[in-house]
């Protein structure tokens, strides 16, 4: 408790209130909860308590707990949380992941740790080299299992499971529970208790949501207008693919918008450098994929831009929830093309149970019919005329108006309105099977 009070922990979240008593009781737990629900504390706090209370079976320090996580950023975030929770405990941990040299990680393992937080690829590498043994493992946590499978880690996970001692406590967390995830859970858990938090279907009231109808080929020009608006102090831009993120950053830089991409193909030092610059305010725009954005926690983020609308409605809620935190106001803008994204927008509106307001006050409005909340087919009129004198707020200036934009920008950026430019190239669909 001494460590939790300064961190502002007063009342447990629903997943914490449900899971912690069972973990303390030694039960296997199947947790269905999204990121941002407090599940890291739900499994790490009771685990730390039990590790500190129970004497080691061996005189030397051995690995007693393993937390498996899909990405480097999320692993680092879990490691930071464990550090914050345990300053008064004689419980030691380390975080291991790919993308960096293994020397420091090996040194920490050789000194001896109680807890290892790891991504699958680097974990198996160090096991194969003899630096990690799991013979004395007491606790196993698999976090974000559905993301693990989406990233192609199923075979790595099965290899790890075969190395675990049968006598252990296992905790399994996933945002969704389709059949393949349930089957994986059945191979790991013994007589588990299920704790479930209702999926988040709305964003904070402090987030203003809006959608722009825009042709796919003109999205990148509209993005420059949005990001160079005076009220955009910091922006997190989401794309679906690593290829798309890199291509978008190249375009923004050509228009004078200082930006960096963060995704699985970037080295860990590159990702950390970009994240630190973004948090300090030296970099105003970060372009990210959903998986790479796991673990990103930035205060006072003014804007989230869905350059590409996600095909999973809950992902939309999670994306826009990164702004408007702690009572601050935030803006979430979604670019909707004339193709499949209209269907995605309809599904999102059904989840959040309200229509995302359509904003037509920009240079690239595509006059498509609006998407009603209660129908699968677009109906109604033409979506309004461009520039009907509405008060402009958070939408990017019309061309020719004054431009400011995110801090850390070199120059004021281009107008972004040359409609003869070709649109973004076709995103790559290749999936990388290493740690992201």
C-alpha positions as CSV (number, residue, x, y, z in Angstrom):
1,X,0.0,0.0,0.0
2,X,2.9,2.4,0.7
3,X,3.8,2.2,-3.0
4,X,0.2,2.5,-4.3
5,X,-0.9,5.7,-2.5
6,X,1.6,8.0,-4.3
7,X,0.5,6.4,-7.6
8,X,-3.1,7.5,-7.0
9,X,-4.5,4.1,-6.4
10,X,-7.6,4.5,-4.3
11,X,-10.4,2.4,-5.7
12,X,-9.8,-0.9,-7.7
13,X,-11.1,-1.1,-11.2
14,X,-13.7,-3.7,-12.0
15,X,-11.2,-6.2,-13.4
16,X,-9.0,-5.6,-10.3
17,X,-11.9,-6.1,-7.9
18,X,-12.8,-9.3,-9.6
19,X,-9.4,-10.9,-10.3
20,X,-7.2,-10.0,-7.3
21,X,-9.0,-12.1,-4.7
22,X,-8.8,-15.2,-6.9
23,X,-5.1,-14.6,-7.7
24,X,-4.4,-14.3,-4.0
25,X,-6.3,-17.5,-3.4
26,X,-4.0,-19.3,-5.9
27,X,-6.7,-19.9,-8.6
28,X,-6.0,-20.0,-12.3
29,X,-7.8,-17.0,-13.8
30,X,-9.2,-16.4,-17.3
31,X,-9.7,-12.7,-17.7
32,X,-11.6,-11.0,-20.5
33,X,-10.7,-7.4,-20.5
34,X,-9.3,-4.8,-22.9
35,X,-6.2,-2.7,-22.4
36,X,-6.8,0.4,-20.3
37,X,-9.0,-1.5,-17.8
38,X,-6.3,-1.9,-15.1
39,X,-5.5,-5.5,-15.8
40,X,-1.7,-5.1,-15.4
41,X,-2.3,-4.3,-11.7
42,X,-4.9,-7.0,-11.5
43,X,-2.3,-9.7,-12.1
44,X,0.9,-8.1,-10.9
45,X,-0.1,-6.7,-7.5
46,X,-1.3,-10.0,-6.1
47,X,1.6,-11.9,-7.7
48,X,4.1,-9.5,-6.1
49,X,2.3,-9.9,-2.8
50,X,2.6,-13.7,-2.9
51,X,6.2,-13.7,-4.2
52,X,7.2,-11.4,-1.3
53,X,5.3,-13.4,1.3
54,X,6.5,-16.8,0.2
55,X,10.2,-17.8,0.7
56,X,12.2,-18.9,-2.3
57,X,12.5,-22.7,-2.7
58,X,16.1,-22.3,-3.7
59,X,19.0,-20.5,-2.0
60,X,19.9,-18.8,-5.2
61,X,17.5,-16.5,-7.0
62,X,15.6,-18.2,-9.8
63,X,12.8,-17.2,-12.1
64,X,9.5,-17.7,-10.2
65,X,7.2,-15.7,-12.5
66,X,6.9,-15.2,-16.3
67,X,4.7,-12.6,-17.9
68,X,4.4,-13.1,-21.7
69,X,3.4,-10.0,-23.7
70,X,3.0,-9.5,-27.5
71,X,5.0,-6.3,-28.0
72,X,8.1,-4.5,-26.8
73,X,6.2,-1.4,-25.7
74,X,3.7,-3.3,-23.7
75,X,6.4,-5.4,-22.1
76,X,8.3,-2.3,-21.1
77,X,5.1,-0.8,-19.7
78,X,4.4,-3.9,-17.6
79,X,8.0,-3.7,-16.4
80,X,7.6,-0.1,-15.4
81,X,4.4,-0.9,-13.5
82,X,6.1,-3.7,-11.6
83,X,9.0,-1.4,-10.7
84,X,6.5,1.3,-9.4
85,X,4.5,-1.3,-7.4
86,X,7.5,-2.9,-5.7
87,X,10.0,-0.3,-4.4
88,X,9.7,-1.7,-0.9
89,X,9.8,-5.4,-1.8
90,X,12.9,-7.6,-2.3
91,X,11.5,-8.9,-5.6
92,X,13.5,-8.3,-8.7
93,X,12.4,-8.3,-12.3
94,X,13.8,-7.7,-15.8
95,X,12.2,-7.1,-19.2
96,X,13.5,-8.9,-22.3
97,X,12.5,-8.3,-25.9
98,X,13.9,-8.3,-29.4
99,X,15.2,-5.5,-31.5
100,X,18.1,-4.7,-29.1
101,X,21.4,-6.4,-28.2
102,X,20.9,-9.1,-25.6
103,X,23.9,-8.3,-23.5
104,X,22.2,-6.2,-20.8
105,X,19.3,-8.6,-20.6
106,X,21.6,-11.6,-20.2
107,X,23.5,-9.7,-17.5
108,X,20.3,-9.1,-15.5
109,X,19.3,-12.7,-15.8
110,X,22.8,-13.8,-14.6
111,X,22.5,-11.5,-11.5
112,X,19.2,-13.3,-10.7
113,X,15.6,-12.1,-11.0
114,X,12.3,-13.3,-9.6
115,X,10.1,-12.0,-12.5
116,X,10.7,-12.0,-16.3
117,X,8.5,-9.9,-18.6
118,X,9.1,-11.1,-22.1
119,X,8.1,-11.1,-25.7
120,X,7.9,-14.7,-27.2
121,X,10.8,-14.5,-29.7
122,X,13.5,-13.2,-27.5
123,X,12.4,-15.4,-24.6
124,X,12.8,-18.6,-26.8
125,X,16.2,-17.3,-28.1
126,X,17.5,-17.0,-24.5
127,X,16.1,-20.3,-23.5
128,X,17.8,-22.0,-26.4
129,X,21.1,-20.3,-25.4
130,X,20.7,-21.6,-21.9
131,X,20.3,-18.2,-20.1
132,X,16.7,-18.9,-19.0
133,X,15.3,-21.9,-17.2
134,X,11.7,-22.2,-16.1
135,X,12.0,-25.3,-13.9
136,X,11.1,-23.4,-10.7
137,X,8.4,-21.2,-12.2
138,X,5.4,-20.6,-9.9
139,X,3.4,-18.1,-11.9
140,X,2.7,-17.8,-15.6
141,X,0.8,-14.8,-17.1
142,X,-0.2,-14.7,-20.8
143,X,-1.3,-11.1,-21.6
144,X,-3.3,-10.0,-24.6
145,X,-3.6,-13.5,-26.0
146,X,-5.7,-12.4,-29.0
147,X,-3.0,-10.0,-30.1
148,X,-0.5,-12.8,-29.7
149,X,-2.4,-15.0,-32.1
150,X,-3.0,-12.1,-34.5
151,X,0.8,-11.5,-34.7
152,X,1.4,-15.2,-35.4
153,X,2.9,-16.2,-32.1
154,X,0.8,-19.3,-31.5
155,X,3.7,-21.7,-32.3
156,X,6.0,-19.8,-30.0
157,X,3.4,-19.8,-27.2
158,X,3.0,-23.5,-27.5
159,X,6.8,-24.0,-27.3
160,X,6.9,-22.0,-24.1
161,X,3.9,-23.9,-22.6
162,X,5.7,-27.2,-23.0
163,X,8.6,-25.8,-21.0
164,X,6.5,-24.8,-18.0
165,X,6.3,-27.0,-14.9
166,X,2.9,-28.6,-14.4
167,X,2.6,-27.2,-10.8
168,X,2.1,-23.5,-11.3
169,X,-0.6,-20.8,-11.2
170,X,-1.6,-19.5,-14.6
171,X,-3.3,-16.2,-15.5
172,X,-4.7,-15.7,-19.0
173,X,-5.9,-12.4,-20.3
174,X,-7.5,-11.5,-23.7
175,X,-9.7,-8.7,-25.0
176,X,-11.8,-11.2,-26.9
177,X,-12.6,-14.8,-26.6
178,X,-13.2,-16.5,-30.0
179,X,-12.9,-20.3,-30.3
180,X,-9.2,-20.4,-31.0
181,X,-8.4,-18.3,-28.0
182,X,-10.6,-20.5,-25.8
183,X,-8.9,-23.6,-27.0
184,X,-5.5,-22.1,-26.2
185,X,-6.7,-21.1,-22.7
186,X,-7.9,-24.7,-22.2
187,X,-4.4,-26.0,-22.7
188,X,-2.9,-23.6,-20.1
189,X,-5.5,-23.3,-17.3
190,X,-6.7,-25.8,-14.8
191,X,-10.2,-25.3,-13.3
192,X,-10.0,-21.5,-13.9
193,X,-12.4,-18.9,-12.7
194,X,-13.5,-16.5,-15.4
195,X,-13.6,-12.7,-14.7
196,X,-15.0,-10.5,-17.4
197,X,-15.3,-6.8,-17.8
198,X,-17.9,-5.5,-20.2
199,X,-16.2,-4.3,-23.4
200,X,-15.8,-0.6,-23.6
201,X,-18.3,0.9,-26.0
202,X,-17.9,4.6,-25.4
203,X,-15.2,7.2,-25.2
204,X,-14.8,9.8,-22.5
205,X,-17.2,12.7,-22.7
206,X,-14.1,15.0,-23.0
207,X,-13.3,13.6,-26.5
208,X,-15.0,15.4,-29.3
209,X,-15.5,12.9,-32.2
210,X,-15.9,13.9,-35.9
211,X,-15.6,12.2,-39.2
212,X,-14.5,13.6,-42.6
213,X,-15.8,12.0,-45.8
214,X,-12.8,12.2,-48.1
215,X,-11.6,10.3,-51.2
216,X,-8.8,7.8,-50.5
217,X,-6.4,9.6,-52.9
218,X,-6.9,12.9,-51.1
219,X,-6.5,11.7,-47.5
220,X,-2.8,12.6,-47.2
221,X,-3.5,16.2,-48.4
222,X,-6.3,16.6,-45.9
223,X,-4.0,15.2,-43.1
224,X,-1.5,18.0,-43.8
225,X,-4.3,20.6,-43.4
226,X,-5.5,19.0,-40.2
227,X,-2.0,18.7,-38.6
228,X,-1.0,22.3,-39.5
229,X,-4.1,23.8,-37.8
230,X,-3.1,26.1,-34.9
231,X,-4.9,24.1,-32.2
232,X,-3.2,20.8,-32.9
233,X,-0.4,20.7,-30.3
234,X,0.2,17.0,-30.5
235,X,-1.3,14.3,-32.7
236,X,-1.2,10.5,-32.8
237,X,-2.1,9.3,-36.3
238,X,-3.2,5.7,-36.8
239,X,-2.6,3.6,-39.9
240,X,-3.4,-0.1,-40.5
241,X,0.1,-1.2,-41.8
242,X,3.8,-0.5,-41.2
243,X,4.2,0.3,-45.0
244,X,1.4,2.8,-44.8
245,X,2.9,4.5,-41.7
246,X,6.3,4.9,-43.4
247,X,4.7,6.2,-46.6
248,X,2.6,8.7,-44.7
249,X,5.6,10.0,-42.7
250,X,7.6,10.6,-45.9
251,X,4.7,12.7,-47.3
252,X,4.3,14.7,-44.1
253,X,8.0,15.5,-44.0
254,X,7.9,16.7,-47.6
255,X,5.2,19.1,-46.6
256,X,7.3,20.4,-43.7
257,X,5.5,18.4,-41.0
258,X,8.0,16.9,-38.6
259,X,6.8,13.4,-37.8
260,X,8.1,9.9,-37.0
261,X,6.6,6.4,-37.5
262,X,6.5,3.7,-34.8
263,X,5.9,0.1,-35.8
264,X,7.3,-3.4,-35.6
265,X,10.0,-2.9,-38.2
266,X,11.6,-0.1,-36.3
267,X,14.5,-1.0,-34.0
268,X,13.9,-0.6,-30.2
269,X,16.3,2.4,-30.0
270,X,14.4,4.1,-32.9
271,X,11.1,3.6,-31.2
272,X,12.3,4.8,-27.9
273,X,13.9,7.9,-29.5
274,X,10.6,8.8,-31.2
275,X,8.5,8.1,-28.1
276,X,10.8,10.2,-25.9
277,X,10.8,13.1,-28.3
278,X,7.0,12.9,-28.6
279,X,6.5,12.9,-24.8
280,X,8.9,15.8,-24.3
281,X,7.0,17.8,-27.0
282,X,10.0,18.0,-29.4
283,X,8.0,15.9,-31.9
284,X,4.5,16.9,-32.6
285,X,3.2,14.0,-34.8
286,X,3.6,10.3,-34.2
287,X,2.3,7.8,-36.9
288,X,1.6,4.4,-35.5
289,X,0.1,1.0,-36.1
290,X,-2.3,-0.4,-33.5
291,X,0.0,-3.1,-32.3
292,X,3.0,-0.8,-32.0
293,X,0.8,1.8,-30.2
294,X,0.2,-0.7,-27.3
295,X,1.9,0.6,-24.3
296,X,2.0,4.2,-25.5
297,X,0.8,6.5,-22.7
298,X,1.1,10.2,-23.4
299,X,-0.4,12.9,-21.3
300,X,-2.1,15.9,-22.8
301,X,-2.5,14.5,-26.3
302,X,-4.6,17.0,-28.2
303,X,-5.6,15.0,-31.2
304,X,-6.0,11.4,-32.4
305,X,-6.4,11.0,-36.2
306,X,-7.7,7.8,-37.7
307,X,-6.1,8.1,-41.1
308,X,-7.6,4.7,-41.8
309,X,-10.7,3.7,-39.9
310,X,-10.2,0.3,-38.0
311,X,-12.2,-2.7,-39.1
312,X,-12.7,-3.7,-35.4
313,X,-15.1,-1.3,-33.6
314,X,-13.5,-1.7,-30.2
315,X,-10.1,-0.7,-31.7
316,X,-11.7,2.7,-32.6
317,X,-12.8,3.2,-28.9
318,X,-9.3,2.3,-27.7
319,X,-7.6,4.6,-30.2
320,X,-9.6,7.7,-29.4
321,X,-9.4,7.0,-25.7
322,X,-5.8,8.1,-25.8
323,X,-6.9,11.7,-25.9
324,X,-9.2,13.5,-23.5
325,X,-7.7,11.9,-20.4
326,X,-7.8,13.2,-16.8
327,X,-10.5,15.7,-17.6
328,X,-8.7,17.4,-20.5
329,X,-10.4,17.9,-23.8
330,X,-9.4,16.0,-26.8
331,X,-10.3,15.7,-30.5
332,X,-10.7,12.5,-32.5
333,X,-10.9,12.8,-36.2
334,X,-11.6,9.9,-38.6
335,X,-11.0,10.0,-42.4
336,X,-13.7,7.9,-44.1
337,X,-13.1,6.9,-47.7
338,X,-15.7,6.0,-50.3
339,X,-15.0,2.3,-50.1
340,X,-14.9,-0.2,-47.2
341,X,-14.5,2.3,-44.4
342,X,-18.1,3.4,-44.6
343,X,-19.0,-0.1,-43.4
344,X,-16.4,0.1,-40.6
345,X,-17.9,3.5,-39.5
346,X,-21.4,2.0,-39.4
347,X,-20.2,-0.8,-37.1
348,X,-18.4,1.7,-34.9
349,X,-21.6,3.8,-34.6
350,X,-23.5,0.7,-33.6
351,X,-21.0,-0.1,-30.9
352,X,-20.9,3.4,-29.4
353,X,-24.7,3.7,-29.9
354,X,-24.5,7.1,-31.5
355,X,-23.6,8.8,-34.8
356,X,-20.1,10.3,-35.2
357,X,-20.8,13.9,-36.4
358,X,-20.0,14.5,-40.0
359,X,-17.8,17.6,-40.6
360,X,-17.9,19.0,-44.1
361,X,-16.0,22.2,-43.4
362,X,-12.7,21.3,-45.2
363,X,-11.4,21.4,-48.7
364,X,-11.7,17.7,-49.5
365,X,-15.2,16.9,-48.5
366,X,-16.6,14.0,-50.6
367,X,-20.4,14.5,-50.7
368,X,-21.5,11.0,-49.9
369,X,-24.8,10.1,-48.2
370,X,-24.5,10.0,-44.4
371,X,-24.4,6.7,-42.5
372,X,-27.4,6.4,-40.2
373,X,-27.1,4.7,-36.9
374,X,-30.0,2.3,-37.3
375,X,-29.4,1.0,-40.8
376,X,-26.8,-1.1,-42.7
377,X,-27.3,1.0,-45.8
378,X,-26.4,4.7,-46.3
379,X,-29.5,6.8,-46.7
380,X,-30.4,10.5,-46.7
381,X,-29.1,13.5,-48.5
382,X,-25.8,14.5,-49.9
383,X,-24.0,15.2,-46.7
384,X,-24.1,19.0,-46.9
385,X,-22.3,21.6,-49.0
386,X,-18.7,22.5,-48.4
387,X,-18.0,25.5,-46.4
388,X,-21.4,26.6,-45.2
389,X,-20.0,29.1,-42.8
390,X,-19.7,26.7,-39.8
391,X,-17.3,27.8,-37.1
392,X,-14.1,25.8,-37.7
393,X,-12.8,23.9,-34.7
394,X,-10.1,21.3,-34.6
395,X,-10.6,20.5,-38.3
396,X,-7.6,21.9,-40.0
397,X,-7.7,25.3,-41.8
398,X,-9.1,25.9,-45.2
399,X,-6.2,26.4,-47.6
400,X,-4.8,29.9,-47.4
401,X,-5.7,30.4,-43.8
402,X,-3.0,30.7,-41.1
403,X,-1.4,27.5,-40.1
404,X,0.3,26.5,-36.9
405,X,0.4,22.9,-36.0
406,X,2.0,20.6,-33.6
407,X,5.0,21.6,-31.6
408,X,8.4,20.4,-32.9
409,X,7.4,21.1,-36.5
410,X,10.0,22.3,-39.0
411,X,8.3,25.0,-41.0
412,X,4.6,25.6,-41.4
413,X,3.9,22.8,-43.8
414,X,2.4,22.9,-47.2
415,X,-1.1,23.5,-48.2
416,X,-1.5,19.9,-49.1
417,X,-4.1,20.6,-51.8
418,X,-2.6,19.5,-55.1
419,X,-5.3,17.1,-56.1
420,X,-3.3,15.9,-59.1
421,X,-1.0,14.1,-56.7
422,X,-1.4,10.3,-56.6
423,X,-2.9,8.9,-53.4
424,X,-1.1,6.6,-51.0
425,X,0.2,3.3,-52.5
426,X,-1.4,0.0,-51.7
427,X,-0.5,-1.1,-48.2
428,X,1.6,-4.2,-47.8
429,X,-0.3,-7.1,-46.2
430,X,2.8,-9.0,-45.3
431,X,2.7,-10.0,-41.6
432,X,6.0,-10.1,-39.7
433,X,6.2,-13.0,-37.3
434,X,8.8,-11.6,-35.0
435,X,8.3,-9.4,-31.9
436,X,6.7,-6.1,-32.8
